[in-house]
Amino acid sequence: MTDESYLELLDYRRRVNTLYAGVRALLPADPVRAHATWRTGRDRLFGTHAQSALPAHERATFTGLAYRDYDPAFAFSASVRPLPHERYDVDTSTGGVIPFVRFGAVDLPVGTLEVFWLDAYGGGVFLPFRDATSGKTTYGGGRYLLDTAKGADLGGDDLALRLDFNFAYHPSCHYDPQWVCPLAPPANRLVVAIEAGELTYPGASPHELPWYAPS
């Protein structure tokens, strides 16, 4: 990366943090408005920013990401159930690994998901998932609920996490395989269909990983 690229990435991270701060300010009182704010902000970043996950040649014709309408049935708050800390090398979209620590789980009406901490400087909570839509109407490698190291944080009360699947989004590698993304591990596969959040982007590269594809 060039010096300019590093500064562009810094600016992108700042904008994502600002976007999620605005979303948190609207939650839980007005989730529909918060969702609209999130969608508008993400579309602006994807269509105009130099560090957009979209390939540069696609940005000029970009008209917006695809999402389902907000559905309150997919919005939850949950405390993290402690689990023995276990270090995981989570697989990435390029065949490598990124180190995480599994430190707990959340038990939701739609199923149980393990919660990870990025095992690197600064850290951050990471909560990916796959579901019955993966490889069909959403990316086969899964989606993210939280990635606080990148600013994707919906907040919560005390030690409870706000887990709203309407804000689920695809990793950058869904749009362009040049990006390296940690993917949802097998323990975070939900058997139900999460009909909420971001849908497959029509212009996304058709690469899929067979070991993450739905059975």
Secondary structure, 3 states (H helix, E strand, C coil): CCHHHHHHHHHHHHHHHHHHHHHHHHCCCCHHHHHHHHHHHHHHHHHHCCCCCCCHHHHCCCCCCCECCCCHHHEEEEECEEEEEEEEEEEECCCCEEEEEEEEEEEECCEEEEEEEECCCCCCEEEEEECCCECCCECCCCEEEEEHHHCECCCCCCCEEEEEHHHCECCHHHCCCCCCCECCCHHHECCCCCCCCECCCCCCCCCCCHHHCCC
